[in-house]
Amino acid sequence: MYNDFENWLDALLLGMDRTEDLAFNFNLYERDDSEHIDVQLTASEEYDPENDDWACRTCYSSEEDLYSFCADDWMSAMQIFRNLIVEYLNAGSNADLLKKGQAVTFGFVDGDLEAVQLCPDPRVPQVDKE
């Protein structure tokens, strides 16, 4: 699963015009069958840890180029994706492109965003390094 995620994300990041100083968000979508989760990468020129609306003002979107995985429910989907992005940030071949950004967040489009620490804001949780 991780290798497919890494390949997908690498291709997107290397295809972007710029990654520095952007805030990245991974939108999670539950398909109608409720087992499959689709992931879309977006980027914004602004990040506001107090207001998730920043993620709606995008300067980049992977559009229909989605990563998909299976999960039993939305909570397990959040945990699975958190593990994927933390592993990528710790060992991904192009993780430095994300780390140059203001923040990396993820969440279901109709829910709250969960932040992974990349910006100096102390209110954002730290990435667990194992």
Secondary structure as UniProt FT lines:
FT   HELIX           2..15
FT   TURN            20..21
FT   STRAND          23..30
FT   TURN            32..33
FT   STRAND          36..44
FT   TURN            49..50
FT   HELIX           52..56
FT   STRAND          60..61
FT   TURN            63..64
FT   STRAND          67..70
FT   HELIX           74..91
FT   TURN            93..94
FT   HELIX           95..99
FT   STRAND          103..108
FT   TURN            109..110
FT   STRAND          114..116
FT   TURN            122..123
//
